[in-house]
């Protein structure tokens, strides 16, 4: 037999079909981060432009072949190109002032309301795509960064932030107008401080809101001069650059945020007096643009208030309702205004459900009810928005929820009075739903654990109108992929944890396999879904070819089933309470005849990195582990996220002590690979530095990989290829 070097085996996994008739495709880690690798399982990017116009871009095609497409689903199934790729490529090169490279049309950050323009941010400047004239032009050309750009509701203006002040650009006159004037390094207008960007607005720079009449802006003004600082040292140039970040550590001062309303015609500015609060969480205009709603929260995050504010003065402020919880209140984006009432998501009965209120805050009806919760089917897990359409005429609301199972997401409709409920989506799995504005039809991006996504247009009753991307079983067969088996694992007290397992081809139940457990573990942050798992499925199949079993399961607080289960982590997040469930799950797996109890590995990223250290310093269940970007002590994380469960350090010193892996580092059991980016502005590298220092004190050996000037996601292709290659080698050597 010809000798194959181990490094080639690790980097290149060739799947061989069982017969010569079956197709055969090969892939490696580099391929996963290529355009071809990313396109596997992709569908169209889509945007409803009006009632019966849909813009699309086919992400299955190479970049150079992508263009802007259009269809009118009500009239036809035809998809037509509305942009000439060659013509627009020349226009883009001309706009950016380049001739030495190839540039292709990307999907814009947004479209104007009439669909005439697309908006782009490129190299800190703003560009505009004129769709009808197939022209791409530069809007700004400054040394400063322009950000937070968006169209006005009427599509006639573009707003943006420069040097922490808000500007408005008129598309007709091609002139910009500055509308705030006190922006500075620590005073931010219309843009967010880090903690608001990350924890409150879900990594979106949403710091201002247009009125529906396009004549006024409500905006956040932030003073972060008292916020604690973090520093990062760039490895270049010869005299390294020092980068400073404002980041409020648990227990320290938050940025001070207030709300202003400014009229664009005369720049009249009104400040809104909301009384005492710690966080200003949401702003939304009411229909007619004469009032706006504001949500605020206290420091302990146990109370959230909803206010209505008059636009004319900013002074007439009325508290409409208060949500409270003994643990914490989750912020919701499910707030919708009707002619005489509004719809609101609440967890007041222990589950996320919809309620209808009058405009003076009187409860009119509970729209959904039961031992299940509403849940969105995409986006960051800590953002709560499940409603996808409202039919006010027929008094129906459409939403996604996990009524069938915690690992599925389906589309339902309910009557406003709560007396009727209908499941609309069909097969088991996860459905991502996108309605057009009038709610007459919707896009469904659907997949399950065995099938790549399909893309289908339905009428509001669920009937199929057009299939844009059909089932693609050839992806599974061509790459000879193994897909997850879904099951449950019992805890010692009988809670059934959602779980999945990947087994190698030719799995032999009488053989003893090593197991790699992939964990995240955050509150209401499940990892187990009945959906297509994308690139991670390919990487896991590489591990299968080396003979591992790959397992995920969610402890009770991470399932998102209920607020009661989520509150399980109160005062001890990522600590001993959750560890009990995980240990139960691992012991159950070790009791199975096909696993090797002496060869269990654990790995995770961010919260999962924390749980890896939790398990490796508080148990002896694992032989090896990979911890990427872990929080090692809650003192080192931000106010908003840390304190919702842990509260301030002064109020919960015992909880901070019991959840600190700095304290337990001396008990490290097994082989550890610790990974971090040196410019991680989310989970700061000091988390790993301190943990490492404790290991050094105890002369505990370990492996480490730090990525220069990479942030939390270690996201560039080169670093990802390096990291996942390193993990493959680590498991080979240590498990």
C-alpha positions in Angstrom: 0.0 0.0 0.0 1.3 3.4 -0.9 2.2 5.6 2.1 0.0 8.8 2.4 1.5 11.5 4.6 -0.8 12.4 7.6 -0.9 16.1 6.7 -2.3 15.3 3.3 -4.9 13.1 4.9 -5.9 15.9 7.2 -6.1 18.6 4.6 -7.7 16.7 1.8 -10.7 14.4 2.3 -11.8 12.5 -0.7 -15.1 10.9 -0.5 -15.2 7.7 -2.5 -18.6 6.4 -3.7 -19.7 2.8 -3.1 -19.9 2.0 -6.8 -18.3 3.4 -10.0 -21.7 4.6 -11.1 -22.1 7.1 -8.3 -20.8 10.7 -8.8 -17.7 11.6 -6.8 -16.7 15.0 -5.5 -13.7 16.0 -3.3 -13.3 18.9 -1.0 -10.9 20.2 1.6 -10.9 23.1 4.1 -9.6 25.5 1.4 -12.6 24.6 -0.8 -15.0 25.3 2.1 -13.9 29.0 2.0 -13.8 29.3 -1.8 -16.6 30.8 -3.8 -17.6 27.4 -5.0 -17.7 26.0 -1.5 -19.8 28.9 -0.2 -22.3 28.4 -3.0 -23.2 24.8 -2.1 -26.7 24.9 -0.7 -27.1 28.6 -1.6 -30.3 30.1 -2.9 -31.3 33.5 -4.3 -30.9 36.7 -2.3 -34.4 38.4 -2.4 -36.2 41.6 -1.6 -39.8 42.5 -2.1 -39.9 45.9 -3.8 -43.6 46.4 -4.0 -46.8 44.3 -3.9 -45.8 42.2 -6.9 -42.2 42.9 -7.7 -39.3 40.8 -6.4 -35.6 41.5 -6.9 -33.3 38.5 -6.8 -29.6 37.6 -7.1 -28.6 34.0 -7.7 -25.9 33.2 -5.1 -25.3 29.8 -6.6 -23.5 31.4 -9.5 -19.9 32.6 -9.6 -19.5 36.3 -8.7 -18.8 37.3 -12.2 -22.0 35.8 -13.4 -24.3 37.3 -10.8 -26.6 40.2 -11.7 -29.8 41.8 -10.4 -32.9 39.9 -11.5 -36.6 40.6 -11.3 -39.8 38.7 -11.3 -43.5 39.5 -10.8 -44.9 36.4 -9.1 -48.5 37.4 -9.4 -48.3 37.5 -13.2 -45.5 35.2 -14.3 -42.8 32.7 -13.2 -40.2 34.3 -15.5 -37.1 35.7 -13.9 -35.4 38.3 -16.0 -32.1 40.2 -15.8 -32.5 44.0 -15.3 -28.8 44.8 -15.1 -26.2 44.1 -17.8 -23.2 42.7 -15.8 -20.5 44.0 -18.3 -22.0 47.5 -18.4 -22.4 47.8 -14.7 -18.9 46.5 -14.1 -17.4 49.3 -16.1 -19.6 51.8 -14.3 -18.4 50.5 -10.9 -14.8 50.7 -11.9 -15.3 54.3 -13.1 -17.1 55.2 -9.9 -14.4 53.8 -7.6 -11.6 55.2 -9.8 -10.0 51.9 -10.7 -9.0 50.1 -13.9 -6.5 47.5 -12.6 -9.0 45.0 -11.2 -12.3 43.2 -11.8 -15.3 44.4 -9.9 -18.7 42.8 -9.8 -22.2 43.9 -8.8 -22.9 42.8 -5.2 -26.3 42.7 -3.5 -27.0 46.2 -2.0 -27.4 47.0 1.7 -30.9 48.2 0.9 -33.3 49.3 -1.9 -35.3 52.5 -2.0 -39.0 52.1 -1.4 -39.8 52.4 -5.1 -37.1 50.0 -6.1 -35.3 52.6 -8.3 -32.1 52.6 -6.4 -29.8 50.3 -4.5 -27.5 51.6 -1.7 -23.8 50.5 -1.2 -21.1 51.1 1.4 -17.7 50.5 -0.1 -14.3 51.4 1.5 -16.1 53.9 3.8 -17.9 55.8 1.1 -21.5 55.6 -0.2 -22.5 54.6 -3.7 -25.8 54.4 -5.5 -27.0 52.0 -8.1 -29.5 53.6 -10.5 -31.4 50.5 -11.6 -33.3 52.0 -14.5 -30.3 53.7 -16.1 -27.9 50.9 -15.1 -25.5 53.4 -13.6 -23.3 53.1 -10.5 -22.2 56.4 -8.9 -20.3 57.7 -5.9 -22.3 59.7 -3.4 -19.6 60.6 -0.9 -15.8 61.1 -1.4 -14.2 62.1 1.9 -11.4 61.0 4.2 -13.9 60.2 6.9 -15.9 57.0 7.2 -19.5 57.2 6.2 -21.8 54.6 7.9 -25.3 53.8 9.0 -26.6 54.8 5.5 -30.2 54.2 4.6 -33.0 55.6 2.3 -35.7 57.9 3.6 -39.2 56.2 3.4 -40.1 58.2 0.2 -36.8 57.1 -1.4 -35.8 60.7 -2.2 -33.0 61.0 0.4 -30.1 59.1 1.9 -29.2 59.6 5.5 -25.8 58.6 7.0 -23.4 59.3 9.8 -20.0 60.9 9.4 -17.7 61.7 12.3 -20.5 60.9 14.6 -22.9 63.4 13.2 -26.0 62.8 11.0 -26.1 64.0 7.4 -28.9 63.8 4.7 -28.2 63.7 1.0 -30.9 64.8 -1.5 -30.9 62.5 -4.5 -32.6 65.2 -6.7 -30.3 68.2 -5.9 -27.2 66.0 -5.2 -26.5 68.0 -2.1 -25.9 66.9 1.5 -27.1 68.6 4.6 -25.6 68.2 8.1 -28.3 68.0 10.7 -26.4 67.4 14.0 -23.3 69.4 15.0 -21.7 68.1 18.2 -20.3 64.7 17.2 -17.0 63.9 18.7 -14.9 60.9 19.8 -17.1 60.3 22.8 -20.4 62.0 21.7 -22.2 59.9 19.1 -25.3 61.1 17.1 -27.2 58.5 15.1 -24.7 55.8 15.5 -24.2 53.3 18.4 -21.6 52.7 21.0 -20.2 49.1 21.0 -22.5 47.7 23.8 -25.6 49.0 22.1 -24.5 47.7 18.7 -23.7 44.3 20.0 -26.2 43.6 22.7 -29.3 45.8 22.1 -29.5 46.2 18.3 -28.1 42.8 17.3 -25.0 44.0 15.4 -26.9 46.5 13.4 -25.9 50.2 13.5 -29.5 51.4 14.1 -29.1 54.8 15.9 -31.8 56.9 14.1 -35.3 56.4 12.7 -37.1 58.3 9.8 -40.6 59.4 10.3 -43.0 57.9 7.8 -43.5 61.3 6.1 -39.7 61.6 5.5 -39.7 65.0 7.3 -38.1 64.2 10.6 -35.6 61.9 12.3 -35.6 60.5 15.8 -32.0 59.7 16.9 -29.9 58.5 19.8 -27.3 60.8 21.2 -24.7 58.9 23.2 -22.1 60.2 25.7 -19.6 57.5 26.3 -16.9 59.6 28.0 -17.3 57.7 31.3 -17.1 54.3 29.7 -14.1 52.1 30.5 -11.5 51.6 27.8 -9.9 48.6 26.1 -6.6 48.8 24.1 -5.2 46.7 21.3 -1.8 46.9 19.8 -1.5 46.4 16.0 1.6 44.4 15.0 2.3 47.0 12.3 3.7 49.5 11.4 7.3 49.5 12.8 5.9 51.6 15.7 2.8 49.6 16.5 -0.6 51.5 16.3 -2.5 51.6 19.6 -6.3 51.1 19.1 -8.7 52.2 21.9 -12.2 50.9 22.4 -14.9 52.2 24.7 -16.4 49.1 26.4 -18.3 49.0 29.7 -17.2 46.1 31.8 -19.7 44.4 34.2 -20.4 46.7 37.1 -19.0 49.8 35.5 -20.7 52.9 33.9 -22.7 52.5 30.8 -22.9 55.1 28.0 -25.5 57.8 28.6 -28.1 57.7 25.9 -30.9 60.2 25.2 -33.4 60.6 22.4 -33.8 63.6 20.1 -36.3 64.5 17.4 -35.2 66.8 14.7 -37.3 68.4 11.9 -35.3 68.4 8.6 -36.9 71.6 7.2 -35.7 74.0 10.0 -33.5 71.6 12.0 -35.6 72.2 15.1 -34.4 69.8 17.8 -36.4 68.5 20.7 -35.1 66.3 23.5 -37.4 63.6 25.0 -37.7 63.4 28.8 -38.3 59.8 29.7 -37.4 59.9 33.3 -34.8 57.7 34.8 -33.6 54.6 32.9 -30.4 52.7 32.1 -30.9 51.5 28.5 -32.9 53.1 25.7 -33.8 49.9 23.8 -36.2 50.6 20.9 -37.7 53.5 19.0 -40.6 53.2 16.5 -42.9 55.7 14.9 -46.6 55.3 15.1 -48.7 55.6 11.9 -49.2 59.2 10.8 -45.8 60.2 12.2 -47.2 62.4 15.0 -46.1 60.1 17.8 -43.3 57.6 18.4 -42.9 54.7 20.8 -39.8 54.3 23.0 -38.7 51.3 25.1 -36.5 51.7 28.1 -35.0 49.3 30.7 -33.6 49.5 34.2 -30.0 48.5 35.0 -31.0 45.1 36.5 -33.1 44.5 33.3 -36.0 43.3 35.3 -38.4 46.0 34.0 -39.0 47.3 30.5 -41.3 50.3 29.9 -43.1 51.3 26.7 -43.8 55.0 26.2 -45.6 57.0 23.6 -44.1 60.5 22.8 -45.6 63.4 20.9 -43.4 64.5 17.9 -44.5 68.2 18.1 -42.8 69.0 21.5 -41.1 65.8 22.6 -42.6 66.6 26.0 -45.9 64.8 26.2 -44.6 61.4 27.3 -47.1 58.7 28.3 -46.1 55.3 29.8 -48.3 52.7 28.2 -47.2 49.5 29.9 -44.4 47.8 31.9 -43.0 44.3 31.4 -41.3 42.7 34.4 -39.6 39.4 35.2 -37.9 38.0 38.3 -34.9 37.1 36.1 -34.8 39.6 33.2 -36.9 41.0 30.4 -36.0 40.2 26.8 -36.2 43.0 24.3 -38.7 42.4 21.5 -39.1 43.8 18.0 -42.7 42.4 17.8 -44.5 45.8 18.3 -47.0 46.6 15.5 -49.5 49.5 15.4 -53.0 49.0 14.1 -55.8 51.6 13.6 -57.1 51.4 17.2 -54.7 49.0 19.0 -51.3 47.5 18.9 -49.8 44.0 19.0 -46.9 43.2 21.4 -44.8 40.2 22.3 -44.5 39.3 25.9 -43.2 36.4 28.1 -45.4 37.4 31.0 -46.9 33.9 31.3 -43.5 32.1 30.9 -43.7 31.7 27.1 -43.2 34.2 24.3 -46.7 35.0 23.0 -48.6 37.8 21.3 -51.0 40.2 23.0 -53.3 43.0 21.7 -53.5 46.2 23.7 -55.5 49.5 23.3 -53.5 52.6 22.8 -53.9 53.5 26.5 -52.3 50.2 27.5 -55.4 48.1 28.3 -55.1 44.4 27.5 -57.7 43.5 24.8 -56.8 39.9 24.0 -54.1 37.3 24.2 -53.6 36.3 20.6 -51.4 33.2 21.1 -51.2 30.9 24.1 -49.9 27.5 25.1 -46.7 25.7 26.4 -44.8 26.8 23.3 -43.1 30.0 22.2 -42.9 32.3 19.3 -39.5 32.3 17.7 -37.8 33.8 14.7 -36.1 31.5 12.2 -33.0 33.5 11.4 -30.7 36.3 12.5 -28.9 36.7 15.8 -30.4 34.5 18.5 -30.9 37.3 21.1 -33.1 39.3 18.7 -36.8 38.6 19.2 -39.0 39.1 16.2 -41.5 36.5 15.1 -44.3 38.3 13.4 -44.0 38.3 9.6 -47.3 39.8 8.4 -50.5 41.3 9.8 -53.9 41.3 8.0 -55.8 44.0 9.9 -58.8 43.7 7.6 -59.4 40.1 8.5 -57.9 40.4 12.0 -55.1 37.9 11.5 -51.5 37.9 12.5 -48.9 35.6 10.8 -45.8 34.5 12.8 -43.1 31.9 13.2 -43.0 29.7 16.3 -41.7 26.4 17.7 -45.1 24.9 18.5 -44.4 21.6 16.9 -40.9 21.1 18.4 -38.1 23.2 19.8 -35.9 22.2 16.8 -38.4 23.3 14.1 -39.7 26.7 13.0 -43.1 26.9 11.3 -45.4 29.6 10.0 -48.8 30.0 11.7 -51.7 32.5 11.7 -53.9 33.4 14.6 -57.0 35.6 14.9 -56.6 38.8 17.0 -59.1 37.4 19.6 -56.9 34.3 20.0 -59.8 31.9 19.2 -58.3 30.4 16.1 -54.8 29.1 15.2 -53.7 27.6 11.9 -50.4 26.0 10.9 -49.6 27.1 7.4 -46.1 25.7 6.5 -45.9 22.1 5.5 -43.0 19.7 6.0 -41.0 19.3 9.3 -37.9 21.4 9.5 -37.1 25.1 9.6 -39.1 27.7 7.5 -37.7 31.2 7.1 -40.7 33.4 5.9 -40.6 36.7 4.0 -44.0 38.3 3.2 -44.6 41.0 0.6 -45.9 44.3 2.0 -49.7 43.7 1.6 -49.3 40.1 2.9 -50.8 38.4 -0.2 -47.8 36.1 -0.7 -44.6 35.0 0.9 -41.2 33.5 0.3 -40.3 30.3 2.2 -36.6 29.3 2.6 -37.1 25.8 3.9 -34.7 23.0 4.8 -34.4 20.1 7.1 -31.3 18.2 8.5 -31.2 16.0 5.4 -31.9 18.5 2.7 -30.3 21.8 1.4 -32.6 24.8 1.3 -35.5 25.2 -1.1 -37.0 28.6 -2.1 -40.7 28.7 -2.9 -43.3 31.5 -3.3 -46.6 30.7 -1.6 -49.9 32.5 -1.3 -50.9 33.5 2.2 -52.9 30.3 2.6 -49.7 28.3 2.0 -50.5 27.3 -1.6 -47.5 27.0 -3.9 -47.2 29.7 -6.6 -43.7 29.3 -7.9 -40.7 27.1 -7.0 -37.5 29.1 -7.4 -35.1 26.5 -6.0 -36.3 22.9 -5.7 -35.0 20.0 -3.7 -31.3 19.2 -4.4 -30.6 15.6 -3.2 -27.6 15.5 -5.6 -25.6 17.7 -3.1 -25.8 14.9 -0.6 -25.0 12.2 -3.0 -22.4 14.0 -5.1 -20.3 14.8 -1.9 -21.2 11.5 -0.2 -22.3 13.4 2.9 -23.6 11.9 6.1 -26.4 14.0 7.7 -27.4 14.2 11.3 -29.7 11.9 13.2 -32.0 13.8 15.5 -32.9 12.4 18.9 -33.1 13.3 22.6 -30.9 12.7 25.6 -32.4 12.5 29.1 -31.1 14.3 32.1 -31.0 12.8 35.6 -34.4 14.4 36.4 -36.0 13.4 33.2 -35.7 16.5 31.0 -35.3 15.5 27.4 -32.5 17.5 25.8 -32.7 18.0 22.0 -29.7 16.3 20.4 -28.1 15.3 17.1 -25.4 12.9 16.1 -23.3 12.4 12.9 -22.1 8.9 12.3 -19.5 7.9 9.7 -20.4 5.9 6.6 -20.4 2.2 7.5 -21.0 2.9 11.1 -20.6 -0.2 13.2 -22.6 -0.3 16.4 -20.2 -2.9 17.9 -17.2 -0.6 17.4 -16.0 2.0 20.1 -15.8 5.4 18.5 -14.2 8.6 19.9 -16.8 11.5 20.3 -16.5 15.2 19.7 -19.1 17.3 21.5 -19.8 20.7 19.9 -21.3 23.1 22.4 -22.5 26.8 22.6 -24.8 26.8 25.7 -26.1 30.3 25.9 -29.6 31.1 27.3 -32.2 30.5 24.6 -29.4 29.8 22.1 -30.0 26.4 20.7 -27.6 24.5 18.5 -29.8 21.6 17.5 -32.2 22.3 14.6 -33.9 20.3 12.0 -32.3 22.3 9.2 -29.4 22.2 6.7 -26.2 22.9 8.5 -24.2 24.4 5.6 -20.4 24.5 5.7 -20.2 23.1 9.2 -21.7 19.8 7.8 -18.8 19.5 5.4 -16.2 20.1 8.1 -18.0 17.6 10.4 -17.9 15.1 7.5 -14.1 15.5 7.4 -14.1 14.5 11.1 -16.3 11.5 10.3 -13.8 10.3 7.8 -11.2 10.2 10.6 -13.5 8.0 12.6 -15.2 10.4 15.1 -18.8 10.7 16.1 -20.0 14.4 16.2 -22.6 15.3 18.7 -24.6 18.3 19.7 -27.2 18.7 22.4 -28.8 21.6 24.2 -29.2 21.8 27.9 -32.6 23.0 29.2 -31.8 26.7 29.5 -30.4 26.9 25.9 -33.4 25.2 24.2 -35.5 28.5 23.9 -38.6 26.5 24.9 -39.7 28.9 27.7 -38.7 31.8 29.9 -38.9 29.6 32.9 -36.1 27.3 31.5 -34.1 30.3 30.4 -34.2 31.8 33.9 -32.5 28.6 35.0 -29.2 30.4 34.5 -30.0 33.4 36.8 -27.0 34.4 38.9 -24.8 31.6 37.6 -24.6 31.8 33.8 -22.2 29.3 32.1 -21.7 27.8 35.5 -22.5 24.8 37.7 -26.3 24.6 37.0 -25.9 24.2 33.2 -23.0 21.9 33.7 -25.2 19.4 35.5 -27.3 18.9 32.3 -24.2 18.7 30.1 -22.5 16.1 32.4 -25.8 14.1 32.4 -25.7 14.2 28.6 -22.1 13.1 28.3 -22.5 10.3 30.8 -25.5 9.0 28.8 -23.4 9.1 25.6 -20.6 7.3 27.4 -23.1 4.5 28.4 -23.8 3.8 24.7 -22.1 0.6 23.4 -20.7 2.4 20.3 -18.7 5.2 22.1 -15.3 5.0 23.7 -15.7 6.7 27.2 -11.9 7.4 27.3 -11.9 9.4 24.1 -14.4 12.3 24.4 -13.5 15.8 23.1 -15.4 19.1 23.5 -15.1 22.3 21.5 -16.9 25.6 21.2 -16.6 29.2 20.2 -17.4 32.3 22.4 -20.0 31.0 24.9 -19.0 27.5 23.6 -15.4 28.3 24.3 -16.4 29.2 27.9 -18.3 25.9 28.3 -15.3 24.0 27.0 -13.2 25.5 29.8 -16.1 24.9 32.3 -16.1 21.2 31.4 -12.3 20.8 31.3 -11.6 22.5 34.6 -14.7 21.3 36.6 -15.0 17.7 35.3 -12.8 14.9 34.1 -15.2 13.8 31.3 -13.0 15.0 28.4 -9.7 13.9 27.1 -9.2 17.0 24.9 -10.9 20.3 24.0 -10.7 23.3 21.8 -11.8 26.6 23.3 -12.1 29.5 20.9 -12.6 33.1 22.2 -13.9 32.2 25.6 -15.2 34.4 28.4 -13.2 33.1 31.3 -14.5 35.5 34.0 -17.7 37.6 33.8 -15.9 40.6 35.3 -14.3 40.9 31.8 -17.5 41.0 29.8 -19.9 43.8 29.0 -22.6 45.3 31.2 -25.7 44.5 29.2 -25.1 40.8 28.5 -23.4 39.9 31.7 -25.7 41.7 34.0 -29.0 40.4 32.6 -28.3 37.0 34.2 -25.4 37.7 36.6 -26.5 41.2 37.8 -23.7 43.5 38.9 -20.6 42.0 40.6 -21.3 43.9 43.8 -24.8 42.3 44.0 -23.8 38.7 43.1 -20.2 38.1 44.2 -20.7 34.4 44.9 -22.1 33.9 41.4 -19.1 35.6 39.8 -16.8 33.4 41.9 -18.6 30.1 41.0 -18.6 30.9 37.2 -15.0 32.0 37.0 -12.7 29.6 35.1 -9.8 31.7 36.2 -10.5 30.2 39.6 -10.7 26.6 38.3 -7.8 26.8 35.7 -5.5 24.9 38.1 -7.8 21.9 37.7 -7.5 21.6 33.9 -7.9 18.0 32.9 -7.0 16.9 29.4 -5.3 18.4 26.4 -6.4 22.0 25.6 -6.1 24.1 22.5 -6.9 27.7 23.4 -7.6 30.1 20.5 -8.2 33.9 20.4 -7.9 36.9 18.1 -5.7 39.7 19.4 -8.2 42.3 18.2 -11.3 40.6 19.7 -13.4 43.6 20.6 -16.2 41.4 21.9 -14.6 38.8 24.2 -11.4 40.6 24.9 -8.1 38.6 24.8 -7.5 39.4 28.4 -9.9 36.6 29.1 -7.4 34.1 27.6 -4.3 36.0 28.9 -5.6 35.6 32.5 -6.5 32.0 32.1 -3.1 31.3 30.6 -1.3 33.0 33.5 -3.1 30.7 35.9 -1.9 27.7 33.9 1.6 29.0 33.9 1.6 29.4 37.6 0.6 25.7 37.9 3.1 24.5 35.2 0.2 23.1 33.2 1.1 22.5 29.6 -1.4 23.4 26.8 -1.5 24.4 23.1 -2.4 28.0 22.0 -3.1 29.8 18.8 -3.5 33.6 18.7 -4.5 35.3 15.5 -3.0 38.7 15.0 -5.5 41.6 14.7 -8.5 39.2 14.2 -11.7 40.0 15.9 -14.2 37.6 17.6 -15.2 35.7 14.4 -11.6 35.2 13.2 -13.4 35.7 10.0 -11.0 36.1 7.1 -10.5 33.1 4.8 -6.8 32.6 5.5 -7.3 32.6 9.3 -10.4 30.2 9.1 -8.5 27.8 6.9 -5.6 27.9 9.3 -7.8 27.4 12.4 -9.8 24.5 11.1 -6.7 22.8 9.8 -5.2 23.2 13.2 -8.3 21.7 14.9 -8.1 18.7 12.6 -4.5 18.1 13.5 -5.3 18.7 17.2 -8.0 16.0 17.3 -5.8 13.6 15.4 -3.0 14.0 17.9 -5.0 14.2 21.1 -8.2 12.1 20.6 
